[in-house]
Amino acid sequence: MKLFESLNNELDWKKGVFAPYYFSYLGYIEDLSADFPTLRANGIYSLFARSKPVILRSELIAGNIKSLFCEENETLLAYAREISGRVSQRHFLINKDHYTPNYEHILSVGLQGLIEEINASLGAHKNDADKRVTLQAMRKCLCGFSEMIKNYMHSAEELMSSPDFDSKRLSFIADNCRAIVSDAPKSFAQALQLVWFCHTAFLMEGRYAMALGRMDQYLYPFYKADIEKGVTTDEEVTELLENIFIRLQNDVVNICIGGQNSKGECEVNNLSRCILHAVGNCNVPGPNLSFRYTKNTPDDFLDKCLETIGTGLGYPAIMNDDVNIAALKKYGYADEDVYNYSMVGCIENFITGKQPPWSDGRFDTPRFFDYIFNEGVSQTNKSVGLNICKLEDITSMDKFMEIFEKQLAFGADEYFFKFNCVNDSINQKFFAEPFLSCFCYDCIGRGMDINCGGSIYPSVHGAAVMGIGTVCDSLAAIEKVVFIDRDATLADIRDALNSNFEGYGQLRQKLTDAPKYGNNDPFVDKYAVWFIDYLAGLFAKYKTRDGGRIYIAAAANVSNIHAGKIINATPDGRLRGEPLSDAASPTYGKDTRGATATINSLSKPDYTKVACGSVVNQKFSPSMFTPEKRKKLMALIKTYFKNGGQEIQINATSRETLIDAMDHPEKYMNLVVRVSGFSAFYVTLNKDVQLDILNRTQQE
């Protein structure tokens, strides 16, 4: 933790105003009448080249956004903010970030090699004015990026005479900067430094959740060469990785390790182990480490993953490579690109460096019960659905399902209409991304922006169909109580829901006693199979503005908590205001027959129809992570994936510890927990999220 504390102290820099817009403004005012790609490039060049780099005493890999503080007077800063604010900027729903850059290519050809490729493309497109403008903007951004690296090099050299700094560290930084500014990286340290400078540049542009992708693959040739030459060791490589991972605690930066190639060979290597070791040593909420598991994964590596999870860190999330690859292959991507997929954000599957940035949204399926019971109008919020028929006309479970499907279909239409109104509402040419385009194939060759046809694949969007547990439990309860046992009518359930079960305790108990998802009960599990099949089919008919597909995700982040606050009580016995079930997990506390029964239920849906990915949160007692018990846990996970499960992520913190942390947060400042598709310090979470984690079923 010494490195963590040292870097944290150095980054706590209060001097000046954090004003990235000021440095962009200095570039914009060079030519306010310029075409938009040029205007953006001028701003980005200035942002990179004119911000003064800050080198921290503790770092071996340089690069941070402390450079974006300045001390200009308030009047100038206000004017700079006004000018910069008028330059069009993208946001998440219009493909700004959540992207895995093509790091493999820049490591192969180097920064100057990218500039040479742009020059060649300018020659190939000499008669196309628009493409020339786009390419010139890309080149200017890379030139600014080159100046940024040079500035770090000069800063390191200038600081060598300072008694406050270690001259060997500074020499190491300066030498690496000098090497990568003029040529492709030759060593592991140079390659890692170039990747980190790229990531830092994206942060300077204001991008969030920019993934680092398959680091154990694109950095492996440099690692292997250095190890074979004897110029580095695993311990030194791990230390360099820790140097950047420790700074990723406030961003959802996904790193992907493992996976398989097109021959089915597992690609776990020694660098995968170094990355896993470094993440465990840092023990902070980021980076968001994802492990692509394949049946050929060595047992000792899976065990090492479980050991790391067992520290309480919650990383890595474990993904079923066979399921994800099968899901992505349905969309027509080339095999080489499918096998090189990575994750962005929490768990979202992404074609690395070959499609525009990711976007997604939440589709809270349990709200559609309210429209059936209340003639198309929600009782607890302002949303509306369809008024299809009266409750007395629904005389069978088949009829209820028919009406429910119509409500969901209308909701999907509404969802896509709203998304498209945002995603297709801008003139794309006024939102150019010249720097980001340099890291997407084949923007340079095509002479086109990443969001305007430069990428070889179109954009995709994910609809997070959350609440599978709540929906399945509710449908099973309706079938059991109304149509099998005849203990109540749909009208009775309506009245109970609208009164939040006040005065309907017996009916609520019957609904609660009905079979629940997560217990390997086919009576309710059939609805989980239907849920994935039907919703995947619903969203399959839509396309993004540039012809891409809509994936579904069985995920929720923590939106199940907010949605629960505004959605009426549900037929599973859930009270109004209580959270919905989380992501692809069963409703907390309802999976009562043990972990084996739970995973048997969870593996029944066809998750090859969920191309985005899913989130299954499980909580095991810390006692499950001894060497002997990890073997049982490993067997459980293997069986789950063999049967078709897509993802699992595990908390290994006891209920008693979480309760004590809520009562005495000062004792648990470094307690990390898995929240949903990310981890966090437990005591920094709001109480609703803390309770959501606390209430997860603890498997023994």
Residue pairs with C-beta under 8 A, 6 or more apart in sequence:
1 283
1 670
3 58
3 242
3 243
3 246
3 282
4 246
4 282
4 283
4 284
6 57
6 58
7 56
7 58
7 59
7 246
7 247
10 56
10 57
10 58
11 56
11 64
11 66
11 247
13 54
13 66
13 69
15 69
15 71
16 69
16 70
16 71
17 69
17 70
17 71
17 72
17 77
18 68
18 69
19 68
19 69
19 70
19 72
19 77
19 80
19 81
20 47
20 51
20 65
20 68
20 204
20 206
21 80
21 81
21 84
21 85
22 70
22 72
22 76
22 77
22 80
22 81
22 84
23 46
23 47
23 50
23 51
23 68
23 70
24 43
24 44
24 46
24 47
24 84
24 87
25 43
25 46
25 79
25 80
25 81
25 83
25 84
26 46
26 50
26 80
27 42
27 43
27 44
27 45
27 46
27 47
27 50
28 39
28 42
28 43
28 46
28 83
28 84
28 87
29 83
30 42
30 46
31 38
31 39
31 42
32 39
32 83
34 42
35 133
36 88
36 429
36 430
36 431
36 432
37 133
37 134
37 136
37 137
37 429
37 432
37 434
37 449
38 133
38 136
38 137
38 140
39 87
40 87
40 137
40 432
40 433
40 434
41 136
41 137
41 138
41 140
41 141
41 434
41 435
42 140
43 84
43 87
44 140
44 141
44 144
44 205
44 434
44 435
45 140
45 141
45 143
45 144
45 147
46 144
47 144
47 204
47 205
48 141
48 144
48 145
48 147
48 148
48 201
48 204
49 144
49 147
49 148
49 151
51 67
51 68
51 148
51 204
52 67
52 151
52 155
53 62
53 63
53 67
53 148
53 151
53 152
53 155
54 64
54 66
54 67
54 155
55 62
55 152
55 155
55 156
55 159
55 165
55 170
55 173
56 62
56 64
57 164
57 165
57 166
57 169
59 169
59 173
59 243
60 169
60 172
60 173
60 189
60 239
60 240
60 243
61 173
61 189
61 192
61 193
61 196
61 240
61 243
61 244
62 152
62 156
62 173
62 177
62 193
62 196
62 197
63 152
63 193
63 196
63 197
63 199
63 200
64 200
64 247
65 200
65 203
65 204
67 204
68 204
70 77
72 80
88 426
88 430
88 431
89 96
89 206
89 431
90 96
90 431
90 433
90 451
92 98
92 208
92 359
93 359
93 361
93 419
93 422
93 423
94 359
94 422
94 423
94 425
94 426
94 431
95 356
95 357
95 358
95 359
95 423
95 450
95 451
95 459
96 207
96 357
97 202
97 207
97 208
97 209
97 210
97 357
98 208
98 209
98 210
98 211
98 344
98 345
98 348
98 357
98 358
98 359
99 207
99 210
99 211
99 344
99 350
99 356
99 357
99 358
99 436
100 210
100 211
100 212
100 213
100 254
100 342
100 343
100 344
100 350
100 352
100 353
101 198
101 202
101 210
101 211
101 213
101 353
101 436
101 439
101 440
102 352
102 353
102 354
102 439
102 440
102 441
103 195
103 198
103 212
103 213
103 218
103 353
103 439
104 217
104 218
104 353
105 114
105 353
105 439
105 441
106 113
106 114
106 194
106 198
106 438
106 439
107 184
107 185
107 191
107 194
107 195
107 218
107 219
107 222
108 184
109 116
109 117
109 184
110 180
110 183
110 184
110 185
110 194
111 142
111 145
111 146
111 149
111 180
111 181
111 194
112 146
112 181
112 182
112 183
113 184
114 142
114 438
114 444
115 139
115 142
115 143
115 146
117 444
117 445
118 135
118 138
118 139
118 142
118 438
118 444
119 139
121 131
121 135
121 444
121 445
121 447
122 132
122 135
122 136
122 139
122 447
124 447
125 131
125 132
125 135
125 447
126 132
128 447
131 446
131 447
131 448
132 447
134 432
134 434
134 437
134 447
134 448
134 449
134 454
135 444
135 447
137 432
137 434
138 434
138 435
138 437
138 438
138 443
138 444
140 434
141 434
141 435
141 438
142 435
142 438
145 197
145 198
145 201
145 435
146 181
148 197
148 201
149 177
149 180
149 181
149 197
150 177
150 181
152 173
152 177
152 197
153 173
153 174
153 177
153 178
153 181
156 170
156 171
156 173
156 174
156 177
157 170
157 174
159 165
159 170
160 167
160 170
160 171
160 174
172 189
173 193
176 187
176 189
176 190
176 193
177 193
179 185
179 186
179 187
179 190
180 190
180 193
180 194
180 197
185 191
185 193
185 194
185 222
186 222
187 222
187 225
187 226
187 231
187 232
188 219
188 222
188 223
188 225
188 226
188 232
188 237
188 240
189 232
189 240
190 222
191 219
191 222
192 219
192 222
192 240
192 241
192 244
195 212
195 215
195 219
196 244
198 439
199 210
199 212
199 244
199 253
201 435
202 210
202 436
203 210
203 251
205 435
205 436
207 436
208 251
208 252
209 251
209 252
209 253
209 254
209 344
209 345
210 251
210 253
211 253
211 254
211 255
211 256
211 342
211 343
211 344
211 345
211 350
212 253
212 254
212 255
212 287
213 254
213 255
213 256
213 342
213 352
213 353
214 256
214 257
214 259
214 340
214 342
214 352
215 255
215 256
215 257
215 271
215 275
216 257
216 258
216 267
216 268
216 269
216 271
216 272
216 275
217 259
217 267
217 340
219 271
220 269
220 271
223 232
223 237
223 270
223 271
223 274
226 232
226 237
227 233
227 234
227 270
234 270
234 273
234 274
237 271
237 274
238 274
238 277
238 278
238 281
239 278
241 274
241 275
241 278
242 278
242 281
242 282
245 278
245 279
245 282
245 284
245 286
245 287
246 282
246 284
248 284
248 286
248 287
249 284
249 285
249 286
250 286
251 286
252 286
252 288
252 345
252 346
252 677
252 678
253 286
253 287
253 288
254 287
254 288
254 289
254 290
254 342
254 343
254 344
254 345
254 346
255 275
255 279
255 287
255 288
255 289
255 290
256 290
256 291
256 292
256 342
256 343
257 268
257 272
257 275
257 276
257 289
257 290
257 291
257 292
257 316
258 266
258 267
258 268
258 272
258 291
258 292
258 293
258 294
258 297
258 301
258 321
259 266
259 267
259 292
259 294
259 321
259 339
260 266
260 267
260 292
260 294
260 296
260 321
260 325
260 339
261 267
261 339
262 335
262 336
262 339
264 294
264 296
265 296
266 294
266 296
266 297
266 298
268 297
268 298
268 301
272 301
273 301
273 304
275 289
276 289
276 301
276 304
276 305
276 308
276 316
279 287
279 289
279 308
279 313
279 315
279 316
280 308
280 311
280 313
280 315
283 311
283 313
283 670
283 672
284 672
285 672
285 678
285 679
285 680
285 681
286 678
286 679
288 315
288 317
288 343
288 345
288 346
288 677
288 678
288 679
289 315
289 316
289 317
290 316
290 317
290 319
290 342
290 343
290 347
291 305
291 316
291 317
291 318
291 319
292 319
292 321
292 324
293 302
293 318
293 319
293 320
293 321
293 637
293 641
294 321
294 322
295 322
295 638
295 641
295 642
299 634
302 634
302 637
303 627
303 630
303 631
303 634
305 316
305 318
306 625
306 630
306 633
306 634
306 650
307 625
307 630
308 315
308 316
309 315
309 316
309 625
309 650
309 652
310 622
310 624
310 625
310 630
310 652
311 652
312 622
312 651
312 652
312 653
312 671
312 672
312 673
313 672
313 674
313 679
314 649
314 650
314 651
314 652
314 672
314 673
314 674
314 679
315 674
315 679
317 347
317 615
317 647
317 648
317 649
317 674
317 677
318 637
318 647
318 648
318 649
319 343
319 347
319 613
319 646
319 647
320 607
320 641
320 644
320 645
320 646
320 647
322 641
323 607
323 608
323 641
323 644
323 645
323 646
324 341
324 349
324 611
324 613
324 646
325 338
325 339
325 341
326 608
327 349
327 607
327 608
327 609
327 610
327 611
328 338
328 341
328 349
328 351
328 611
329 335
329 338
330 608
330 611
331 460
331 549
331 611
333 351
333 457
337 351
337 352
337 354
337 457
338 351
340 351
340 352
341 349
341 350
341 351
341 352
342 349
342 350
342 352
343 349
343 350
343 613
344 350
344 357
344 358
345 358
345 360
345 677
346 555
346 557
346 615
346 676
346 677
346 678
347 553
347 555
347 612
347 613
347 614
347 615
347 647
347 677
348 358
348 360
348 462
348 553
348 612
348 613
349 551
349 611
349 612
349 613
350 358
351 457
353 439
353 440
353 441
354 440
354 441
354 455
354 456
354 457
355 440
355 455
355 456
355 457
355 458
355 459
355 460
355 548
356 440
356 450
356 451
356 455
356 458
356 459
356 546
357 436
357 450
357 451
357 459
358 460
358 461
358 462
359 423
359 459
359 461
359 462
360 461
360 462
360 463
360 464
360 553
360 612
361 415
361 419
361 461
361 462
361 463
361 464
362 464
362 466
362 556
362 557
362 559
362 563
363 411
363 412
363 415
363 463
363 464
363 465
363 466
363 535
364 466
364 467
364 559
364 563
364 567
364 580
365 408
365 411
365 465
365 466
365 467
365 468
365 470
365 471
365 531
365 535
366 467
366 470
366 471
366 474
366 563
366 567
366 570
366 580
367 378
367 381
367 383
367 411
367 563
367 567
367 568
368 385
368 404
368 407
368 408
368 411
369 404
369 474
369 497
369 568
369 570
369 571
370 377
370 378
370 379
370 380
370 385
370 497
370 567
370 568
371 377
371 378
371 384
371 385
371 386
371 387
371 407
372 385
372 388
372 391
372 394
372 400
372 403
372 404
372 407
373 391
373 490
373 493
373 494
373 497
373 498
374 494
374 498
375 387
375 390
376 384
376 385
376 386
376 387
376 388
377 384
377 385
377 387
378 384
378 385
378 567
378 568
379 497
379 498
379 568
380 566
380 567
380 568
380 576
381 566
381 567
385 407
385 410
385 411
386 406
386 407
386 410
388 403
388 406
388 407
389 403
391 489
391 490
391 491
391 494
392 490
392 491
393 399
394 400
394 403
394 490
396 483
397 478
397 479
397 483
400 475
400 478
400 483
400 490
401 475
401 530
404 475
405 534
408 534
408 535
408 538
409 538
412 463
412 535
412 538
412 539
412 542
415 463
416 539
416 542
416 550
419 461
420 544
420 545
423 461
423 544
423 545
424 545
428 449
428 451
428 452
429 449
429 452
431 451
432 449
432 452
433 449
433 450
433 451
434 449
436 450
437 443
437 444
437 448
437 449
437 450
437 454
438 444
440 450
440 454
440 455
441 455
441 456
442 454
442 455
442 456
443 449
443 450
443 454
443 455
446 453
446 454
447 454
448 454
451 459
451 546
453 546
457 548
458 544
458 546
458 547
458 548
459 544
459 545
459 546
459 548
460 544
460 548
460 549
460 550
460 551
460 611
461 544
461 548
461 550
461 551
462 550
462 551
462 552
462 553
462 612
463 535
463 539
463 550
463 551
463 552
463 553
464 552
464 553
464 554
464 555
464 556
464 557
464 559
464 612
465 531
465 535
465 552
465 553
465 554
466 554
466 555
466 556
466 559
466 560
466 563
466 580
466 581
466 582
466 583
467 556
467 560
467 563
467 580
467 581
468 517
468 528
468 531
468 532
468 554
468 581
468 583
468 584
469 516
469 517
469 518
469 580
469 581
469 582
469 585
469 586
469 587
469 590
470 570
470 572
470 574
470 580
470 581
470 587
471 527
471 531
472 517
472 524
472 525
472 527
472 528
472 531
473 514
473 516
473 517
473 524
473 572
473 573
473 581
473 587
473 590
474 570
474 571
474 572
475 524
475 527
475 571
476 514
476 515
476 516
476 517
476 523
476 524
476 527
476 572
477 510
477 511
477 512
477 514
477 571
477 572
477 573
478 490
478 493
478 571
479 514
479 523
480 514
480 515
480 523
481 487
481 488
481 493
481 507
481 510
481 511
481 514
482 488
482 489
482 490
482 493
485 510
487 507
487 510
488 507
488 510
492 504
492 507
493 507
493 511
493 571
495 504
496 504
496 507
496 508
496 569
497 568
497 569
497 570
497 571
498 568
498 569
500 569
500 575
500 576
501 507
501 508
501 569
501 573
501 575
508 573
509 573
511 571
511 572
511 573
512 572
512 573
514 524
514 572
515 521
515 523
515 524
516 524
516 572
516 586
516 587
516 590
516 591
516 592
517 524
517 525
517 527
517 528
517 581
517 586
517 587
517 590
517 591
517 601
518 585
518 586
518 587
518 590
518 591
518 593
518 597
518 598
518 601
518 602
518 697
519 586
519 590
519 591
519 592
519 593
519 597
519 598
519 601
520 593
520 596
520 597
520 598
520 600
520 601
521 601
525 601
525 604
528 601
528 604
528 605
529 604
529 605
529 606
531 605
532 552
532 554
532 605
532 606
532 607
532 609
532 610
533 605
533 606
533 609
535 552
536 552
536 609
536 610
539 550
539 551
539 552
540 549
540 550
542 549
542 550
543 549
543 550
544 550
549 611
551 610
551 611
551 612
552 609
552 610
552 611
552 612
553 610
553 612
553 613
553 614
554 583
554 584
554 607
554 610
554 613
554 614
554 615
554 646
555 583
555 584
555 612
555 613
555 614
555 615
555 676
555 677
556 563
556 580
556 582
556 583
556 615
556 676
557 676
557 677
557 678
558 675
558 676
558 689
558 692
560 579
560 580
560 581
560 582
560 583
560 692
561 579
561 688
561 689
561 692
563 579
563 580
564 574
564 577
564 578
564 579
564 580
565 577
567 576
567 580
568 576
569 575
569 576
570 580
572 587
574 580
574 587
579 688
579 692
581 587
581 588
582 588
582 615
582 617
582 676
582 692
582 696
583 614
583 615
583 616
583 617
583 676
584 602
584 614
584 615
584 616
584 646
584 647
585 602
585 615
585 616
585 617
585 618
585 696
586 598
586 601
586 602
586 697
588 692
588 695
588 696
588 697
589 695
589 697
590 697
591 597
591 598
591 601
591 697
592 697
594 699
594 700
595 618
595 620
595 636
595 699
596 636
598 618
598 697
598 699
599 636
599 639
599 640
599 643
599 645
600 643
602 616
602 640
602 645
603 640
603 643
603 644
603 645
604 644
605 644
606 644
607 614
607 644
607 645
607 646
608 644
610 646
613 646
613 647
614 646
614 647
615 647
615 649
615 676
615 677
616 645
616 646
616 647
616 648
616 649
617 649
617 650
617 651
617 674
617 676
617 696
618 648
618 649
618 650
618 651
618 696
618 697
618 699
619 650
619 651
619 652
619 653
619 693
619 696
619 697
619 698
619 699
620 633
620 650
620 651
620 652
620 698
620 699
620 700
621 652
621 654
621 698
621 699
621 700
622 652
622 653
622 654
623 629
623 700
624 630
624 632
624 633
624 652
624 699
624 700
625 633
625 652
637 648
640 648
649 674
649 677
650 674
651 673
651 674
651 693
651 696
653 671
653 673
653 682
654 698
655 694
655 698
657 668
657 671
658 673
658 682
658 690
658 693
658 694
659 694
660 667
660 668
661 667
661 668
661 671
661 682
661 683
661 690
662 687
662 690
662 694
665 683
668 682
668 683
669 681
669 683
670 681
671 681
671 682
671 683
672 679
672 680
672 681
672 682
673 679
673 680
673 682
673 685
673 693
674 693
675 685
675 689
675 693
682 690
682 693
685 693
